[in-house]
Amino acid sequence: MNIETILDIALTLGTGLMENGGETYRAEDTIERVCHAMGCESIEVFAIPTGVILTVRYNNILYTRLQRVHKSTIDLRIVTRLNELSRRIVSGEIEHDAIEAEVKFILASPPYDARLRSVSAGLSGGFFTLMFQGNLWEFTFSFIVSAVVSLMYSYGIRSVQSGFMKNIIGGFVTAALAIFLSEIVSPTPLTTYDRIIIGAIMPLVPGLAMTNAIRDSLSGELVAGVTKLAETLIIATGIAIGVGIALSLRLNILGG
Amino acid sequence: MNYLTQFIFAYISTAGFAVIFNAPSRAIYKSGLAGALGWLCYMLALDAQLDKAIASFIGALIVGLISEWYAIKTKRPVTIYVIPGIIPLVPGFGLYYTILSIIQNDYPKAAQTGFEATFIAIGIALGLILALQAGKGLRTSYIHRQHLSR
């Protein structure tokens, strides 16, 4: 097997894991094991959330490759299957020629249907509102807002390239819809937009990224930790700007 | 009764997140269980007058241990159970609220919620690290035992 293919496979596997929610250390570990299984020596991997550098010795020549990581979404099915594949590579259960096609196949596998994800987002948002002592109307509204925002992310704003803009739009739509439903549509004065926003904002906010940032920092992965912390703050800022715009519009249009 | 409803709410929220995160279908109810039990322990700890950060630590520890147990049993990466399971505990709302307070010029509130969110995140991170370390130990002994029984 030639060295280009080996490096391709290892790096696609590693960055594929990181782009879909795998931990940094898991990506490093996977790349190292896969390279080792395919005959490389003195393997050095350096992975941070925005890229991977890999140096290996193969037939006594040193090779180095750099691969950027561009997106950070969460797709746990891809993480599971890449992990399974790397196990099969390490234990030698798979023909080396078949690996490349398999990696491509896994990375191209589609997510759950957008409608199913929308309903799930609605359920999560709605029940979060209930966990924060919301009433039944607030549950219903939170369900609607979460489902609509999820659909919007699946179809509407895919063309928006900047992640920061996406978060501003997400935060704005969530808050604007919550205010509209609770103050204009709602049949009872008991609904407050606060508790609707708490539930519906849950899929957008970067709590997970923040926890992972601290986990990385505490485990000694300082560069990864600081990078993720910056990402966290930027996501939170985007959402808060979006919600802030909606709240100040409410003050101007509906009054206190 | 209150605990039971909280358990059910947390279960559905977590399972919903597992679908959003595209978890394999057989992992969805497992991470739902991890998330709901973690949230239940968090609530119990809060009712025992413990600090929020410590309660989050306990909750995350439970989520991590259950996830590790499933990960060892199914030979799948622990991430796919932990990521949805940890969602109810994670201080995402606090973080967003901090920035919102800054935007609205309410700096004392921003400082308060910001520190709270940070301490909660540290608590969760410690809980997870501890659970995953314990899992590593369990895994080696589990594999060792399988070798012996062969």
HADDOCK unambig.tbl for C-alpha pairs under 7 A between the chains (distance, minus, plus):
assign (segid A and resid 22 and name CA) (segid B and resid 79 and name CA) 6.86 0.50 0.50
assign (segid A and resid 74 and name CA) (segid B and resid 21 and name CA) 5.47 0.50 0.50
assign (segid A and resid 75 and name CA) (segid B and resid 21 and name CA) 5.24 0.50 0.50
assign (segid A and resid 75 and name CA) (segid B and resid 22 and name CA) 5.13 0.50 0.50
assign (segid A and resid 75 and name CA) (segid B and resid 23 and name CA) 6.77 0.50 0.50
assign (segid A and resid 76 and name CA) (segid B and resid 21 and name CA) 6.05 0.50 0.50
assign (segid A and resid 76 and name CA) (segid B and resid 22 and name CA) 5.50 0.50 0.50
assign (segid A and resid 76 and name CA) (segid B and resid 23 and name CA) 4.63 0.50 0.50
assign (segid A and resid 76 and name CA) (segid B and resid 24 and name CA) 6.90 0.50 0.50
assign (segid A and resid 76 and name CA) (segid B and resid 80 and name CA) 5.56 0.50 0.50
assign (segid A and resid 77 and name CA) (segid B and resid 22 and name CA) 5.89 0.50 0.50
assign (segid A and resid 77 and name CA) (segid B and resid 23 and name CA) 5.07 0.50 0.50
assign (segid A and resid 77 and name CA) (segid B and resid 24 and name CA) 5.08 0.50 0.50
assign (segid A and resid 80 and name CA) (segid B and resid 76 and name CA) 6.36 0.50 0.50
assign (segid A and resid 80 and name CA) (segid B and resid 77 and name CA) 6.40 0.50 0.50
assign (segid A and resid 111 and name CA) (segid B and resid 22 and name CA) 6.00 0.50 0.50
assign (segid A and resid 112 and name CA) (segid B and resid 22 and name CA) 6.28 0.50 0.50
assign (segid A and resid 117 and name CA) (segid B and resid 19 and name CA) 6.25 0.50 0.50
assign (segid A and resid 117 and name CA) (segid B and resid 20 and name CA) 5.36 0.50 0.50
assign (segid A and resid 120 and name CA) (segid B and resid 16 and name CA) 4.49 0.50 0.50
assign (segid A and resid 120 and name CA) (segid B and resid 17 and name CA) 6.98 0.50 0.50
assign (segid A and resid 120 and name CA) (segid B and resid 19 and name CA) 6.45 0.50 0.50
assign (segid A and resid 120 and name CA) (segid B and resid 20 and name CA) 6.68 0.50 0.50
assign (segid A and resid 121 and name CA) (segid B and resid 16 and name CA) 6.05 0.50 0.50
assign (segid A and resid 121 and name CA) (segid B and resid 17 and name CA) 6.82 0.50 0.50
assign (segid A and resid 121 and name CA) (segid B and resid 20 and name CA) 6.59 0.50 0.50
assign (segid A and resid 123 and name CA) (segid B and resid 12 and name CA) 6.95 0.50 0.50
assign (segid A and resid 123 and name CA) (segid B and resid 13 and name CA) 6.41 0.50 0.50
assign (segid A and resid 123 and name CA) (segid B and resid 16 and name CA) 6.26 0.50 0.50
assign (segid A and resid 124 and name CA) (segid B and resid 12 and name CA) 6.45 0.50 0.50
assign (segid A and resid 124 and name CA) (segid B and resid 13 and name CA) 3.85 0.50 0.50
assign (segid A and resid 124 and name CA) (segid B and resid 14 and name CA) 6.86 0.50 0.50
assign (segid A and resid 124 and name CA) (segid B and resid 16 and name CA) 5.15 0.50 0.50
assign (segid A and resid 124 and name CA) (segid B and resid 17 and name CA) 6.44 0.50 0.50
assign (segid A and resid 127 and name CA) (segid B and resid 9 and name CA) 5.34 0.50 0.50
assign (segid A and resid 127 and name CA) (segid B and resid 12 and name CA) 6.96 0.50 0.50
assign (segid A and resid 127 and name CA) (segid B and resid 13 and name CA) 5.79 0.50 0.50
assign (segid A and resid 128 and name CA) (segid B and resid 13 and name CA) 6.40 0.50 0.50
assign (segid A and resid 131 and name CA) (segid B and resid 6 and name CA) 6.33 0.50 0.50
assign (segid A and resid 131 and name CA) (segid B and resid 9 and name CA) 6.43 0.50 0.50
assign (segid A and resid 198 and name CA) (segid B and resid 93 and name CA) 6.80 0.50 0.50
assign (segid A and resid 202 and name CA) (segid B and resid 93 and name CA) 6.91 0.50 0.50
assign (segid A and resid 205 and name CA) (segid B and resid 92 and name CA) 4.93 0.50 0.50
assign (segid A and resid 205 and name CA) (segid B and resid 93 and name CA) 6.46 0.50 0.50
assign (segid A and resid 205 and name CA) (segid B and resid 96 and name CA) 6.66 0.50 0.50
assign (segid A and resid 206 and name CA) (segid B and resid 92 and name CA) 5.29 0.50 0.50
assign (segid A and resid 207 and name CA) (segid B and resid 90 and name CA) 5.02 0.50 0.50
assign (segid A and resid 207 and name CA) (segid B and resid 91 and name CA) 4.99 0.50 0.50
assign (segid A and resid 207 and name CA) (segid B and resid 92 and name CA) 3.54 0.50 0.50
assign (segid A and resid 208 and name CA) (segid B and resid 87 and name CA) 6.89 0.50 0.50
assign (segid A and resid 208 and name CA) (segid B and resid 90 and name CA) 6.12 0.50 0.50
assign (segid A and resid 210 and name CA) (segid B and resid 121 and name CA) 6.74 0.50 0.50
assign (segid A and resid 211 and name CA) (segid B and resid 121 and name CA) 5.09 0.50 0.50
assign (segid A and resid 211 and name CA) (segid B and resid 124 and name CA) 6.77 0.50 0.50
assign (segid A and resid 211 and name CA) (segid B and resid 125 and name CA) 5.75 0.50 0.50
assign (segid A and resid 214 and name CA) (segid B and resid 122 and name CA) 6.38 0.50 0.50
assign (segid A and resid 214 and name CA) (segid B and resid 125 and name CA) 6.22 0.50 0.50
assign (segid A and resid 215 and name CA) (segid B and resid 125 and name CA) 5.00 0.50 0.50
assign (segid A and resid 236 and name CA) (segid B and resid 95 and name CA) 6.50 0.50 0.50
assign (segid A and resid 236 and name CA) (segid B and resid 96 and name CA) 5.05 0.50 0.50
assign (segid A and resid 236 and name CA) (segid B and resid 99 and name CA) 6.69 0.50 0.50
assign (segid A and resid 237 and name CA) (segid B and resid 99 and name CA) 5.87 0.50 0.50
assign (segid A and resid 239 and name CA) (segid B and resid 96 and name CA) 6.98 0.50 0.50
assign (segid A and resid 240 and name CA) (segid B and resid 96 and name CA) 5.86 0.50 0.50
assign (segid A and resid 240 and name CA) (segid B and resid 99 and name CA) 5.95 0.50 0.50
assign (segid A and resid 240 and name CA) (segid B and resid 100 and name CA) 4.93 0.50 0.50
assign (segid A and resid 244 and name CA) (segid B and resid 100 and name CA) 6.58 0.50 0.50
